[in-house]
Amino acid sequence: MSDYLEEMPVGSADQVSLFAPDPQAPLVKPPGEAAVRMRVLITVKAAPNPSETYGETVCVAGIRLDDGQGGWVRLYPINFRELESDRTFRKYEIVSLQAKPNRADPRAESFRPIIDTIKRERFIRGWDRRLPFIIDHVHASMCEVRAAVRERPPARSLAAIRPRLVQGLDIEPHPGWTRDEQAKIDRYVAQGDLFDQRPRTALEAPRFKGWYRYLCQSGDCRGHRQGIYDWEWVALQRRFRHLDDADLKALLHERFFDMMCGAGKDTIFYVGNQAKHQLTFMVLGACYPTR
């Protein structure tokens, strides 16, 4: 699409900028309630969550390109079902928008997007063009990220981690929505919309959940097991809903372990924590160029 031009390479992915953000710098939300204008390279589109108001909401995250530091930002809530087509962006697109600091979320990177200000700029195609934006934000140690949350809050709640070794992918049946989540879905479907007479559809739980097991690059790392909350994990299961359990599990393992974490891949996990349980980090997506 000519309206969304590809970004050209801006440098070697193996080079680390002298202007990389300081991982020890304190994180502070801007004061007040004023909207902040930002440009963001979207790297994360998390799996949808049930919402009474919207049916489902999605958290997206990415790297800011406008603040001089290239810090992480979390944008929530976004309802992709209701976005107009010219605002339905995808991962590795640069978007501009206005967003307000989310005062209900203690994490410094969290903002509430003003949906009607979203403008798509361009899509970054290929790992060779994406890595120069990402490489300065790659952290060697998940252990250090968790230690900072425990010892020096508020600490970073989003990070890119290059594992030393991805040990495995655990796949188990999804137990279904919790009672509270199902109640949100039921109320959303039942309440209707005066301005839209189309029937509301319930958000389906995926058939399987997944967890990565890996060692980070800390010398004394004892291992991490983190749940997968990537949109693509859920979307793949919806697309291949006709497969039986064994074949679907095999497909998930092929795509999310063999393809993303194989011996020839330079795997980088995008991780983020939970607002109420900030020591609990999840894998929100992955970058997996060939070594």
ChimeraX attribute file (.defattr): number of C-alpha atoms within 10 A of each C-alpha:
attribute: neighborCount
match mode: 1-to-1
recipient: residues
	/A:1	7
	/A:2	6
	/A:3	9
	/A:4	13
	/A:5	13
	/A:6	17
	/A:7	16
	/A:8	11
	/A:9	16
	/A:10	12
	/A:11	14
	/A:12	13
	/A:13	18
	/A:14	10
	/A:15	11
	/A:16	15
	/A:17	13
	/A:18	7
	/A:19	10
	/A:20	14
	/A:21	14
	/A:22	11
	/A:23	14
	/A:24	10
	/A:25	9
	/A:26	12
	/A:27	16
	/A:28	11
	/A:29	15
	/A:30	12
	/A:31	8
	/A:32	9
	/A:33	11
	/A:34	11
	/A:35	16
	/A:36	14
	/A:37	15
	/A:38	16
	/A:39	21
	/A:40	24
	/A:41	27
	/A:42	24
	/A:43	23
	/A:44	26
	/A:45	22
	/A:46	21
	/A:47	21
	/A:48	22
	/A:49	19
	/A:50	23
	/A:51	21
	/A:52	18
	/A:53	14
	/A:54	18
	/A:55	22
	/A:56	22
	/A:57	20
	/A:58	19
	/A:59	19
	/A:60	21
	/A:61	25
	/A:62	27
	/A:63	22
	/A:64	22
	/A:65	18
	/A:66	13
	/A:67	12
	/A:68	10
	/A:69	13
	/A:70	21
	/A:71	21
	/A:72	23
	/A:73	22
	/A:74	24
	/A:75	23
	/A:76	18
	/A:77	19
	/A:78	19
	/A:79	19
	/A:80	16
	/A:81	13
	/A:82	12
	/A:83	14
	/A:84	11
	/A:85	9
	/A:86	9
	/A:87	16
	/A:88	14
	/A:89	21
	/A:90	16
	/A:91	16
	/A:92	20
	/A:93	23
	/A:94	25
	/A:95	23
	/A:96	19
	/A:97	18
	/A:98	19
	/A:99	22
	/A:100	19
	/A:101	23
	/A:102	19
	/A:103	15
	/A:104	10
	/A:105	14
	/A:106	15
	/A:107	26
	/A:108	22
	/A:109	21
	/A:110	25
	/A:111	24
	/A:112	19
	/A:113	22
	/A:114	18
	/A:115	16
	/A:116	11
	/A:117	14
	/A:118	20
	/A:119	17
	/A:120	20
	/A:121	19
	/A:122	19
	/A:123	22
	/A:124	23
	/A:125	14
	/A:126	13
	/A:127	16
	/A:128	17
	/A:129	18
	/A:130	23
	/A:131	21
	/A:132	19
	/A:133	19
	/A:134	20
	/A:135	18
	/A:136	20
	/A:137	20
	/A:138	15
	/A:139	19
	/A:140	18
	/A:141	21
	/A:142	24
	/A:143	18
	/A:144	15
	/A:145	20
	/A:146	19
	/A:147	14
	/A:148	17
	/A:149	17
	/A:150	13
	/A:151	9
	/A:152	12
	/A:153	15
	/A:154	16
	/A:155	23
	/A:156	23
	/A:157	27
	/A:158	24
	/A:159	25
	/A:160	25
	/A:161	23
	/A:162	24
	/A:163	23
	/A:164	18
	/A:165	15
	/A:166	19
	/A:167	16
	/A:168	15
	/A:169	21
	/A:170	17
	/A:171	17
	/A:172	12
	/A:173	12
	/A:174	12
	/A:175	11
	/A:176	13
	/A:177	16
	/A:178	9
	/A:179	8
	/A:180	10
	/A:181	14
	/A:182	19
	/A:183	15
	/A:184	19
	/A:185	24
	/A:186	18
	/A:187	15
	/A:188	22
	/A:189	19
	/A:190	13
	/A:191	11
	/A:192	13
	/A:193	12
	/A:194	7
	/A:195	6
	/A:196	8
	/A:197	8
	/A:198	9
	/A:199	10
	/A:200	15
	/A:201	12
	/A:202	17
	/A:203	18
	/A:204	15
	/A:205	18
	/A:206	19
	/A:207	17
	/A:208	18
	/A:209	18
	/A:210	23
	/A:211	18
	/A:212	20
	/A:213	18
	/A:214	21
	/A:215	21
	/A:216	23
	/A:217	18
	/A:218	15
	/A:219	10
	/A:220	9
	/A:221	15
	/A:222	10
	/A:223	16
	/A:224	18
	/A:225	19
	/A:226	19
	/A:227	20
	/A:228	26
	/A:229	22
	/A:230	20
	/A:231	18
	/A:232	17
	/A:233	21
	/A:234	21
	/A:235	14
	/A:236	15
	/A:237	19
	/A:238	14
	/A:239	9
	/A:240	12
	/A:241	13
	/A:242	10
	/A:243	12
	/A:244	9
	/A:245	13
	/A:246	8
	/A:247	12
	/A:248	18
	/A:249	20
	/A:250	11
	/A:251	17
	/A:252	20
	/A:253	18
	/A:254	14
	/A:255	14
	/A:256	19
	/A:257	17
	/A:258	16
	/A:259	15
	/A:260	21
	/A:261	25
	/A:262	15
	/A:263	13
	/A:264	13
	/A:265	15
	/A:266	16
	/A:267	23
	/A:268	24
	/A:269	22
	/A:270	23
	/A:271	23
	/A:272	23
	/A:273	20
	/A:274	13
	/A:275	14
	/A:276	10
	/A:277	8
	/A:278	19
	/A:279	17
	/A:280	17
	/A:281	23
	/A:282	21
	/A:283	24
	/A:284	28
	/A:285	25
	/A:286	21
	/A:287	21
	/A:288	19
	/A:289	17
	/A:290	13
	/A:291	8
